[in-house]
Every structure is written in structure tokens, then in C-alpha cells.
Amino acid sequence: MTRSTPRTVLHRAAGSFAAAGLLAAASLAGAAAPAQAADTPVFTLGGPAETALHPYPENGRPKSFTVEISLNNPSEDEENGGFGGDFTLTFDLSGVAGVADVKFDGEANPDCKVTGTKAVCEDWGIWPGLQGAADLVVTAADGSESGDTGTITVTGQADGATFTPFTTRLTVGGPDLVMERLPFRTELTPGEKQQAPITFANRGTRDADGVLLTLRYSRGLDIPQRYSNCEYTVDDPDQPDFGSTTALCSVEGAFEAGATYTLATPLTLEATERAYYDTFLYRIQENSAAQRASQRAGALFERGTGGVLKAVPVTKGAAARSTDLNPYDNQQDADFRTENTADFVAYGDQVAGPEGATVKADIGFRNEGPAWIGHIRSGEDVATVDFTVPQGASVIAKPDRCRAVTADGKYREDQKSPAPRYVCNTSMTVRDGSGLDLPFELRVDKAMVGASGAVTVRNTWLQNPKLPFDPKPANNTAYLVLNGEGGSDSGGTTGGGDGGSGEPSTPPTSAPDPEKSPSGDSGSSASTTSGGTAGTTGGSGGGLASTGSIALIGSGTAAAALAAGLVLFTAARRRAARHA
């Protein structure tokens, strides 16, 4: 019988409500068609394939480990895919008799009990997805010896359900690979190189039969060597990742317990011309096909063509195979800050259409480098594109990443009706040569000549809009021009020979100078609305423009000319100007 605990009481209450809901649904559905029985659900038990135990000590208490047994309900229906019934898990401990002592974490598993070489857990309800089932607390048994091994088999039972059993192995003793931390220089300049003499030790009770050295370094770093016993892969450039390179190096040999090893030839770690914030991770594990497959995670790797990476002993120890006694000290990492810059260049667009028409505009920015920018540790967004809607227009479709704000850039609860301004955050990385492309659709509410809205790439903080890595703030602003005159470019083009310090073209007559706007001041704001349109003045504190000078098209002749497309600009011309 299932014991009554706070957890089972809550589970049963949830089940009662669920059953009541099902009954209500059945009564509403009527008796026209009898319900069909669902297929019997199959739940999968799981956990670590193998756990190494510290040998039983001569003095003191043995060191314990927690073996977490999991239970997976494969249903993807979060609302209706749960199993509402009692179930029992049974643990056959006979295979570890004399090898390990097993008990349960009483707080986490109040309904579990060990009796001799058998343990039973009773519970209620299995929700969709992966969940914890039981936590076994295991220690080496008194009298056990290094190398002793055995298995625990877990099975499940419930009316109306099937369980896939699971077996985990416990072994006394094993290697304990420990990666030593290297004293890197972390404040760098582009092109700077330093050696990385990877060093590790085996502090376990048994030898390691080969090791797997994993190296992972973000986009701004490089290790020029490509060893023939290493496999390499680079993050997919289309994915919002760090553009990292991962190397898996299989190093052969018997790595003795008590010994320390270093690479026969140190690696070379280089800060490239695109370095800014970067991370280098280095990890050591015992080598095996399963470990390599786990590290590959389905990615495509390419083998190096250089020499063989080898490790040599620094100190000798006593002179088979097992899992790591402490997998939490196998890895080290280092963060680097390289003195570098990135030029974020905004681009706008020119579109035209008669009153009532829908026009499509492409705006955004590009990172002209040389650095890539990634907030690896914090995960914060790198930048924000701040877009002021041209007067006389309303946004009717926007990218999902963009949110509506008020005319002065503040929070706006209404995200459905057209807004005077939109902010669109990047991800936590912006690679060199990449950026953010933002397609908008606007409705022309009033046909005005030369209405424009600012497109500014800035810091994510409205009160502090300056991009700390960008030395050329003048090209952070461009304009979306609606029904403009003369066909001049609206992108963040540059002038002179400084490679990007020119003024953004086609500024509205009242646009503030981006370099003279006070940082941290949202500025004065004003908005005019008519039929869902809105225009702003000031707003970002980082050089956002007003909607500029506009002229209402008042005559029927002018409207007809506009409708005939005399001021239309083709998409090909826009893109050619933007990418020139």
C-alpha cells in the first residue's frame, strides 16, 4: 500500500482533478461514439551506465555517491500525456552484495525502502518528459577491494503501463583524471600568442587506458596545430552560437595512477584579429568509443593532418579500466579580453506607396569587424536595433524579436496595435561579417513626401546607448525613408577615407547629431497620432532621429503620380546601395 506523504497527497489531488476533468469532457462529448482505449504507454528507466566508488577507507567513513535514476515519459502532450496512477519501482541489489552498500536519500525519496538485497519505491503520477525517479546513495562495502564490480537492475510496474528496465554498474576504484589550471595571460592584443602546456594527473586507484583531451575555443581564438589523432569541428555559422572550434584528441597509452602528465609539445593559443571576449576550455577524460560519441553529439568532425599529439609523464607513480572517481575536476577554462573593436553599421531603406498601400522595408545593421562580439558568460544580448516609425505610417507586421515601445522608448503593454517605435535585440553573439536583418511591413496611412524614421543600433540600455566596442558611432544610425524625394541612399554610408566615420545620409532636418546626443538621457519626446500613425522627436539618447521634414501630398495630381510609381525605388537598388 502506498504510504501517505505530502508528495503523494499532492499527486493524488492532481489526479483527482484530472479525472474530474476527463469525466466532464466525456459527458460533454455525449454518447454518440464510445471512447477508444489508448495504447498502453511505455516509460523508460535510465541513469548513469557506470559509477566508480572510492575504496572503503582504513579509517573514517566511506565516501558516498548519488546515483540518480530517471524516468522518461515520451509523450509530447504536456496537458493530456501524463499517467495518472500508482506505480512501483523495484531495485535488485543482489548484484552488488559485498561490493557496495545502498540506501535512499530519505528526504527526496520518502516512499522508498531497502530490505536485504531488494528495494522498493512507490509513487503516483508520471508526467510527460524526463524526471527524477529515485536517488540511490552508494558507498563501497566494508571488505570490498579495488576492482570489485556489480550491477543494480531497476524495473517498474503499474496497471495500464509498461516500463523498460535499466541496469547500472558500480565498480570499486578507478582512475581519477584531474586537469591542472594553466596560468594564462588573459589581457591580450590581436595576434598575440602564448603556449598552453596542458598538464593532467591520475589521482585514482587504477590506470587510465588512454585519454580523451577535449579542447573548445571561441571564435576569436585559434590553435594553429591540427594533429592527426585529433578530430575538429566548427559551430554552424547559421546557428546563434559562439562560432567555437572543438577538438577531440585521442591520446594512447597507460596513464598510471599517481602520475602526472603533460603534452610532449605545448599547444599554441593565439588571439586572432577578430578576438574580443573569448573562452578556452580544456578537459581530460578516459578514452572510449562511448565517450567520443558523447562528445561529438552528432556533429561532423574532420581529422587533422599534422603530427601526433602525445603526453609524457612529469612524475612517475605506482602502476583495468573504470570510470572516473571524480568527474568534476576533469575540466578547466579561461576567459580572455582582447583589446579590439567592432564597427556596427546601421542600414535603412527607401520605400514608397500611395495612401492605403502596404510597403515592405528591410532595416538592420552589419558588424564590419574586425572583432566578433559575444557575451559568453552572461548570455546577455549584444545590442539593440531601435527603430522609429516614419510619420504617416503604421507597422502591420514585424519580426518576432522586436517589441513595441512608447515614443520615448519606454515599456508599452500593448503589443498588438501599431506603435511609434520598436526595439529589436540581437542574440548574445554577433559575428564579424554578420548582423541583424529586420523585415517590416508598413501601411501608408497618409501620403507624405520625405517622411523618415531613424534606425539606430545601440547598447541594450536606453539610458546608456553607446556601444563600448564601437569607435565609429556616426554610422550607428541610418534612416527608413517613406516616399522620399531625389532617391538618395538611406543606409549608414560612409564618407572620406576613415572607413566608416561619415554622417549617415538622408537625415531628417531635425535629426540630432549621434555624437553630440547626451548619453543616458532619453531626451524630450513628442508624438502625433492619427488613425494609428505616430511620430517621435528625440527618444533614444543615443542619436535617434525625429521623423524629419515631411510634406503632405495635397493635390490629386501628386497623388496620382505617386500611385503611378514615379517615386518608387526598386528592391534591387536598395540592396545594391546597402551592400556597396
Secondary structure, DSSP 8 states (H G I E B T S, - for coil): -----HHHHHHHHHHHHHHHHHHHHHHHH-SSS--------EEEEE--SEEEE----SSS----EEEEEEEEE----TTT--EEEEEEEEEE-GGGTTTEEEEE-TTT-TTEEEETTEEEEEEEEE-SEEEEEEEEEEEE-TT--TT-EEEEEEEEEBTTBEEE-EEEEEEE----EEE-------EE-TT-EEEE--EEEE-SSS-EEEEEEEEEE-TTEE-----TTEEEEE--TTSSS---EEEEEEEEEEE-TT-EEEESS-EEEEE-TT-SEEEEEEEEEE--HHHHHHHHTT---EE--S----EEEEE---------S-GGGSEEEEEEEE---EEEEEE-EEE---TT-EEEEEEEEEEEEE--EE-TTT-----EEEEE--TTEEEEE--TTEEEE-TTS-B-S--SS--SEEEEE--SEE-TT-EEEEEEEEEESS-EETEEEEEEEE-S-TTS---TT-S-GGGGEEEEEES-STT---S----TTSSS-S--SS--TT---TTTS-TT------EEEETTEEEESS-SSSS-------EE--SHHHHHHHHTTTT---HHHHHHHHH-
